[in-house]
Amino acid sequence: QQQVKQSPQSLIVQKGGISIINCAYENTAFDYFPWYQQFPGKGPALLIAIRPDVSEKKEGRFTISFNKSAKQFSLHIMDSQPGDSATYFCAARIMDTGRRALTFGSGTRLQVQP
Amino acid sequence: EAGVAQSPRYKIIEKRQSVAFWCNPISGHATLYWYQQILGQGPKLLIQFQNNGVVDDSQLPKDRFSAERLKGVDSTLKIQPAKLEDSAVYLCASSPLKGPRGGELFFGEGSRLTVL
Protein backbone atom coordinates (compact mmCIF):
# COMPACT_ATOMS: atom_id res chain seq x y z
CA GLN A 1 0.00 0.00 0.00
CA GLN A 2 2.89 2.36 0.70
CA GLN A 3 4.98 1.47 -2.34
CA VAL A 4 5.78 3.63 -5.29
CA LYS A 5 7.07 1.68 -8.29
CA GLN A 6 9.42 3.46 -10.68
CA SER A 7 10.69 2.58 -14.13
CA PRO A 8 13.00 2.34 -15.95
CA GLN A 9 15.94 1.69 -13.66
CA SER A 10 18.29 3.43 -16.08
CA LEU A 11 17.89 5.55 -19.17
CA ILE A 12 20.26 6.80 -21.85
CA VAL A 13 19.10 9.72 -23.99
CA GLN A 14 20.83 11.78 -26.63
CA LYS A 15 21.25 15.50 -26.08
CA GLY A 16 18.11 17.30 -27.20
CA GLY A 17 15.93 14.23 -26.78
CA ILE A 18 13.01 13.61 -24.45
CA SER A 19 13.53 11.67 -21.22
CA ILE A 20 10.48 9.93 -19.76
CA ILE A 21 10.35 8.30 -16.33
CA ASN A 22 7.25 6.56 -15.01
CA CYS A 23 5.86 5.85 -11.57
CA ALA A 24 2.85 3.95 -10.31
CA TYR A 25 1.26 3.83 -6.89
CA GLU A 26 -1.43 1.82 -5.12
CA ASN A 27 -2.54 3.91 -2.17
CA THR A 28 -5.26 6.37 -3.19
CA ALA A 29 -4.63 8.33 0.01
CA PHE A 30 -1.46 9.81 -1.51
CA ASP A 31 -2.09 13.50 -2.09
CA TYR A 32 1.26 14.95 -3.19
CA PHE A 33 3.62 13.66 -5.87
CA PRO A 34 7.08 15.24 -6.14
CA TRP A 35 10.07 14.38 -8.26
CA TYR A 36 13.52 14.71 -6.76
CA GLN A 37 16.85 14.99 -8.57
CA GLN A 38 20.04 13.65 -7.01
CA PHE A 39 23.60 14.20 -8.20
CA PRO A 40 26.42 11.91 -7.00
CA GLY A 41 27.51 12.76 -3.47
CA LYS A 42 24.60 15.12 -2.92
CA GLY A 43 21.24 14.85 -1.25
CA PRO A 44 18.04 14.75 -3.33
CA ALA A 45 16.58 18.12 -4.29
CA LEU A 46 13.00 18.90 -5.26
CA LEU A 47 12.59 19.30 -9.00
CA ILE A 48 8.84 19.60 -9.52
CA ALA A 49 5.69 18.42 -7.76
CA ILE A 50 2.00 17.92 -8.50
CA ARG A 51 -1.22 17.38 -6.56
CA PRO A 52 -3.93 14.93 -7.73
CA ASP A 53 -6.42 17.64 -8.69
CA VAL A 54 -4.20 18.62 -11.64
CA SER A 55 -3.39 16.43 -14.66
CA GLU A 56 -0.24 18.21 -15.79
CA LYS A 57 2.29 20.67 -14.46
CA LYS A 58 5.10 22.23 -16.43
CA GLU A 59 8.15 24.10 -15.18
CA GLY A 60 10.62 25.00 -17.90
CA ARG A 61 11.80 21.81 -19.58
CA PHE A 62 10.26 19.58 -16.90
CA THR A 63 6.66 18.34 -17.02
CA ILE A 64 4.73 16.02 -14.71
CA SER A 65 1.79 14.16 -16.22
CA PHE A 66 -0.66 12.69 -13.71
CA ASN A 67 -3.30 10.04 -14.39
CA LYS A 68 -5.44 9.64 -11.30
CA SER A 69 -7.61 6.81 -12.62
CA ALA A 70 -4.58 4.76 -13.61
CA LYS A 71 -2.68 5.75 -10.45
CA GLN A 72 0.34 6.70 -12.51
CA PHE A 73 2.47 9.77 -12.98
CA SER A 74 5.46 10.52 -15.13
CA LEU A 75 8.28 13.00 -15.55
CA HIS A 76 9.12 14.32 -18.98
CA ILE A 77 12.37 16.18 -19.57
CA MET A 78 12.27 18.02 -22.87
CA ASP A 79 15.45 18.98 -24.75
CA SER A 80 17.52 16.84 -22.37
CA GLN A 81 20.99 18.21 -21.60
CA PRO A 82 24.17 16.54 -20.31
CA GLY A 83 23.70 18.57 -17.10
CA ASP A 84 20.46 16.67 -16.52
CA SER A 85 22.47 13.47 -16.00
CA ALA A 86 21.50 12.43 -12.48
CA THR A 87 19.31 10.00 -10.59
CA TYR A 88 15.62 10.88 -10.47
CA PHE A 89 13.23 9.71 -7.77
CA CYS A 90 9.48 9.92 -7.79
CA ALA A 91 7.80 10.10 -4.43
CA ALA A 92 4.40 10.31 -2.82
CA ARG A 93 3.02 11.50 0.48
CA ILE A 94 -0.02 10.77 2.60
CA MET A 95 -1.51 13.47 4.79
CA ASP A 96 -2.17 11.20 7.74
CA THR A 97 -2.24 12.46 11.32
CA GLY A 98 0.40 15.04 10.48
CA ARG A 99 2.84 12.60 8.95
CA ARG A 100 4.37 14.22 5.91
CA ALA A 101 7.17 11.80 5.19
CA LEU A 102 7.72 10.92 1.56
CA THR A 103 7.73 7.39 0.18
CA PHE A 104 10.28 7.21 -2.60
CA GLY A 105 10.52 5.11 -5.73
CA SER A 106 13.67 3.11 -6.45
CA GLY A 107 15.19 5.73 -8.75
CA THR A 108 16.10 6.14 -12.42
CA ARG A 109 19.65 6.84 -13.42
CA LEU A 110 19.54 9.18 -16.42
CA GLN A 111 22.51 9.64 -18.68
CA VAL A 112 22.30 12.29 -21.39
CA GLN A 113 24.93 11.78 -24.05
CA PRO A 114 26.38 14.85 -25.79
CA GLU B 1 20.07 30.55 3.69
CA ALA B 2 22.26 27.78 5.06
CA GLY B 3 21.24 24.26 4.09
CA VAL B 4 20.93 21.12 6.16
CA ALA B 5 24.30 20.27 7.70
CA GLN B 6 25.36 16.70 8.40
CA SER B 7 28.47 15.13 9.85
CA PRO B 8 30.55 13.13 9.46
CA ARG B 9 30.38 12.82 5.67
CA TYR B 10 32.06 9.43 5.72
CA LYS B 11 32.50 6.76 8.37
CA ILE B 12 34.01 3.29 8.19
CA ILE B 13 33.52 0.92 11.13
CA GLU B 14 33.73 -2.76 11.92
CA LYS B 15 30.53 -4.71 12.47
CA ARG B 16 29.26 -4.65 16.05
CA GLN B 17 30.82 -1.22 16.61
CA SER B 18 28.72 1.87 17.21
CA VAL B 19 28.40 5.07 15.21
CA ALA B 20 26.58 8.38 15.55
CA PHE B 21 25.51 10.89 12.93
CA TRP B 22 24.62 14.51 13.55
CA CYS B 23 22.20 16.79 11.71
CA ASN B 24 21.56 20.50 11.95
CA PRO B 25 18.38 21.42 10.04
CA ILE B 26 17.56 24.68 8.30
CA SER B 27 16.75 27.33 10.86
CA GLY B 28 13.05 27.47 11.63
CA HIS B 29 12.17 24.10 10.14
CA ALA B 30 9.96 22.27 12.62
CA THR B 31 10.07 18.87 10.96
CA LEU B 32 13.19 16.72 10.70
CA TYR B 33 13.59 13.36 9.00
CA TRP B 34 16.24 10.68 8.88
CA TYR B 35 16.28 8.53 5.75
CA GLN B 36 18.45 5.53 4.90
CA GLN B 37 19.56 5.23 1.28
CA ILE B 38 21.14 1.92 0.32
CA LEU B 39 23.20 2.01 -2.87
CA GLY B 40 20.95 1.82 -5.92
CA GLN B 41 17.73 2.34 -3.95
CA GLY B 42 15.48 5.20 -3.04
CA PRO B 43 15.61 6.80 0.39
CA LYS B 44 13.68 4.94 3.08
CA LEU B 45 12.26 6.79 6.08
CA LEU B 46 13.71 5.84 9.45
CA ILE B 47 12.20 8.47 11.73
CA GLN B 48 10.32 11.76 11.60
CA PHE B 49 10.37 14.44 14.30
CA GLN B 50 8.15 17.46 14.65
CA ASN B 51 9.88 19.90 16.97
CA ASN B 52 11.32 17.50 19.58
CA GLY B 53 8.55 14.90 19.39
CA VAL B 54 8.55 11.70 17.35
CA VAL B 55 5.83 11.60 14.67
CA ASP B 56 6.77 8.31 12.96
CA ASP B 57 9.41 5.76 13.89
CA SER B 58 7.60 2.71 12.59
CA GLN B 59 10.46 1.75 10.24
CA LEU B 60 13.29 2.37 12.69
CA PRO B 61 15.02 -0.89 13.76
CA LYS B 62 14.75 -0.02 17.42
CA ASP B 63 16.92 -2.90 18.61
CA ARG B 64 19.97 -1.15 17.16
CA PHE B 65 18.96 2.31 15.95
CA SER B 66 18.09 5.28 18.12
CA ALA B 67 17.53 8.94 17.39
CA GLU B 68 16.86 12.06 19.36
CA ARG B 69 16.21 15.69 18.66
CA LEU B 70 17.15 17.80 21.63
CA LYS B 71 15.41 21.16 22.04
CA GLY B 72 13.72 20.70 18.68
CA VAL B 73 16.78 21.68 16.66
CA ASP B 74 19.80 19.38 16.13
CA SER B 75 19.37 15.65 15.88
CA THR B 76 21.58 12.60 16.28
CA LEU B 77 21.09 9.13 14.85
CA LYS B 78 22.95 6.27 16.53
CA ILE B 79 23.53 2.71 15.44
CA GLN B 80 24.69 0.19 18.04
CA PRO B 81 25.76 -2.46 17.22
CA ALA B 82 26.20 -2.00 13.47
CA LYS B 83 25.59 -4.79 10.99
CA LEU B 84 26.94 -5.22 7.48
CA GLU B 85 23.51 -4.40 6.04
CA ASP B 86 23.60 -0.97 7.68
CA SER B 87 26.08 0.19 5.03
CA ALA B 88 24.23 3.07 3.40
CA VAL B 89 24.01 6.82 3.15
CA TYR B 90 22.07 8.36 6.02
CA LEU B 91 20.22 11.43 4.83
CA CYS B 92 18.82 14.10 7.08
CA ALA B 93 16.06 16.35 5.77
CA SER B 94 14.09 19.21 7.24
CA SER B 95 10.85 20.84 6.27
CA PRO B 96 8.92 23.96 7.24
CA LEU B 97 5.39 23.40 8.48
CA LYS B 98 3.89 26.38 6.75
CA GLY B 99 4.55 28.91 4.05
CA PRO B 100 4.98 28.61 0.27
CA ARG B 101 7.42 25.75 0.72
CA GLY B 102 5.57 24.09 3.56
CA GLY B 103 5.99 20.34 3.43
CA GLU B 104 8.91 20.45 0.97
CA LEU B 105 11.86 18.34 2.12
CA PHE B 106 15.32 19.89 2.06
CA PHE B 107 18.04 17.26 2.23
CA GLY B 108 21.58 17.40 3.51
CA GLU B 109 24.44 15.78 1.59
CA GLY B 110 24.29 12.67 3.73
CA SER B 111 26.64 10.60 5.86
CA ARG B 112 28.03 7.57 4.09
CA LEU B 113 28.51 4.57 6.39
CA THR B 114 30.57 1.52 5.46
CA VAL B 115 30.40 -1.44 7.82
CA LEU B 116 33.21 -4.00 7.37
Interface residues (C-beta under 8 A of the other chain):
Chain A: Q6 Y32 P34 G41 K42 G43 P44 A45 L46 A49 F89 A91 R93 G98 R99 R100 A101 L102 T103 F104 G105 S106 G107
Chain B: V4 T31 Y33 G40 Q41 G42 P43 K44 L45 Q48 Q50 V55 D56 L91 A93 S95 G103 E104 L105 F107 G108 E109 G110
